[in-house]
Amino acid sequence: IRQPVKAADFGNLARHLLEHPDYRGKTVVVCWAHDEMGDFARALGAKPKPKNWKKDVFDTVWVITYRHGKPDFQTHPQQLLPGDTGR
């Protein structure tokens, strides 16, 4: 499902995902712009705010899992291809 949202509107998207009952208990995948990713993760509850990854890194996944209403933030380098760094 593709739902385009402007990069600067990360706050509105975060609120929608956190407050809309359709997403409760569900897995939601969001692809986002590098420049806004740290702020978007923070708006979703990631603490401390993650550093934005470098513009040349495309092999990392951030996972935010909510347990009892508290966010758990993790970074997962994929390292699927030769040269992937997981930075």
C-alpha positions in Angstrom: 0.0 0.0 0.0 1.4 3.3 -1.0 0.4 6.4 1.0 2.6 9.3 0.0 3.3 11.9 2.7 5.6 14.9 2.4 8.9 14.4 4.4 8.3 17.4 6.6 4.9 16.0 7.6 6.5 13.2 9.7 4.8 14.5 12.9 1.3 14.2 11.5 2.1 10.7 10.2 3.6 9.7 13.6 0.5 10.9 15.4 -1.8 9.1 12.9 0.0 5.8 13.3 0.1 6.1 17.1 -3.5 7.2 17.6 -5.5 5.4 14.9 -7.0 2.2 16.2 -6.5 0.4 12.9 -2.8 0.2 13.6 -2.9 -1.0 17.2 -1.1 -4.4 17.4 -0.1 -4.3 13.7 3.2 -4.2 11.9 3.6 -1.1 9.9 6.4 -0.5 7.4 7.4 3.0 6.6 10.1 4.1 4.1 11.3 7.6 4.8 13.7 10.3 3.6 17.2 10.2 5.2 17.0 13.8 6.3 13.9 13.5 8.4 14.3 9.9 9.7 15.7 10.7 13.1 13.0 13.2 13.8 10.3 10.8 12.6 11.6 8.0 14.8 11.7 10.4 17.8 8.1 11.4 17.0 7.2 7.7 17.2 8.7 7.5 20.6 12.3 6.4 20.0 14.6 7.5 22.8 17.1 9.0 22.6 16.5 10.5 19.1 18.5 8.3 16.7 21.1 10.0 14.6 20.2 10.3 10.9 22.2 7.8 8.9 24.5 8.9 6.2 23.0 9.6 2.7 25.0 6.7 1.2 23.6 4.1 3.6 20.7 2.0 2.3 21.2 -1.2 4.2 19.8 -0.3 7.6 16.4 -0.9 9.1 15.1 0.8 12.3 12.5 -1.2 14.3 10.3 0.4 17.0 8.3 -2.1 19.0 5.8 -1.0 21.5 5.4 -3.1 24.6 2.9 -2.0 27.2 2.8 1.4 25.5 6.6 1.9 25.7 8.7 2.1 22.6 11.8 -0.2 22.2 14.1 1.1 19.4 16.6 -1.1 17.6 18.9 -0.7 14.6 19.3 -3.6 12.3 22.0 -3.5 9.6 21.0 -5.8 6.8 24.4 -6.4 5.2 22.8 -8.3 2.3 25.2 -7.3 -0.4 29.0 -7.0 -0.7 30.0 -3.5 0.4 27.1 -3.0 2.8 28.4 -1.4 5.9 25.4 -1.2 8.3 26.5 2.2 9.4 
